[in-house]
Amino acid sequence: MILRLITLGLIAPWLAFDAPAADHKSDLHDIQAQISAQRIEQDITALVNFGTRHTLSETESETRGIGAARRWVKQQFEAISSKCGNCLEVYYVAGTVSGEKRIPQPTEVVNVIAVQRGISDPNRYVLMSGDIDSRVSDVMDAVSDAPGANDNASGVAGTLEAARVLSQYQFQGSIVYAALSGEEQGLFGGKILAAKAQREGWRLKAVLNNDMIGNIAGINGVINNTTARLFAEGTRMTETDDEARLRRFTGGEVDSPSRNLARYIDKIADDYIPNLDTMVIYRLDRFGRGGHHRPFNDLGYPGIRIMETNEHYHRQHQDLRSENGVRYGDTLDGVNFDYAAKLTALNAVSLASMAWAPTPPAEVSIAGAVQPSTTLRWRAANTEQNPQLAGYKVYWRYTDAPQWQYSKYVGNVTEVTLDNIVIDNYFFGVASVSEDGLESPVVFPGAAGSFGD
């Protein structure tokens, strides 16, 4: 017994000083495994039980309408925060909208926000969102039952579940969990929050908008729980005329930050989410339609829409009814909770990976015209904000390849020349790399690919 105590006394100080570095890649697998389909089902059911969550619906009742629903969401975020030592800042972000086609009278549009502050770079944000509001066939009908089980209680439930799991960890950058309102009436909740981010100078690097993540049976007859879609716009809405002229000669149409964010999440699915293949779709949203990532894209922020592959239109924006043997309406029986958990896990792992990784490189530039080699340069990351930074990795691919094909880790430098790799034949980019191997999204050179400062 005496020998054992002496041995422990000798070993313990050594362990304290030489404990292994954090293995966040292993943590990402743990995060994926912790996402609960049962908890998501409980949250979707609770939201459906408010009857309608129409933006113009009841706000005073404790059991029905948008007011009761948003108060319930806030309570859920607060309960999550209480379990992690008040690690979330929970609050409303609201604005009054009036004089609009779908909001003719003054109406308060209220978002519920929870922020998990980063420990070294708190003003760098990644954001996950879902939409609280629901609707039926008549977009102005604020009274009829509008369960909105898949559209979009699934997105809000996924956001709550991601907060439950990720709040157990600490990250270098900040994570925002957002339940947005007013989507069906004109994307007003997203506009209000995007304006706040711009006004307050958030360094917002990623917006993951989740809108319908629970349906696996399409109106086309396909039943598929193994794929998801990532919609990502091309050229930035905020591109200037000078930037457009430069892009014409240097490229970047398919390498906007939103597109490279989508490529990043596509790689996350391959590496961490079992039995899920994502489709990166080069379009802002579905053909002629929209979602709550768009207000962020409109201000130049990288943002994508994550959703199911096969939609069922009888379950979207429909009065509850049966006609000619066909059931209409967005009810609980149209949601596959295991699939919703799978897409939630994709979000949670992506958020964690980006928040643990260093900030994406800034001021990336490229040179190599009429030369046999290509040179990339970028600005060194702030080491106080990014103590986990190990160095940088350069990427390149053929110009018609959808995903990055080749890469080289170059260390903690701010310039590299790729010998005998001709600039005309490839697209290039740079990612920041942490000590445990987590990477930022790849940044294409110039304004076309910039993630900002």
Secondary structure, 3 states (H helix, E strand, C coil): CHHHHHHHHHHHHHHHHCCCCCCHHHHHHHHHHHCCHHHHHHHHHHHHCCCECCCCCCCCCCCCCHHHHHHHHHHHHHHHHHHCCCCEEEEEEEEEECCCCCCCCCEEEEEEEEEECCCCEEEEEEEEEEECCCCCCCCCCCCCCECCHHHHHHHHHHHHHHHHHHCCCCCCEEEEEEEECCCCCCCHHHHHHHHHHHHCCCEEEEEEEECCCCCCECCCCCECCCEEEEEECCCCCCCCHHHHHHHHHHCCCCCCHHHHHHHHHHHHHHHHCCCCEEEEECCCCCCCCCCCCHHHHHCCCCEEEEEECCCCHHHCCCCCEEECCEEECCCHHHCCHHHHHHHHHHHHHHHHHHHHCCCCCEEEEEECCCCCCEEEEEECCCCCCCCCEEEEEEEEEECCCCCCCEEEEEECCCEEEECCCCHHHEEEEEEEEECCCCECCCECCCHHHCCCC
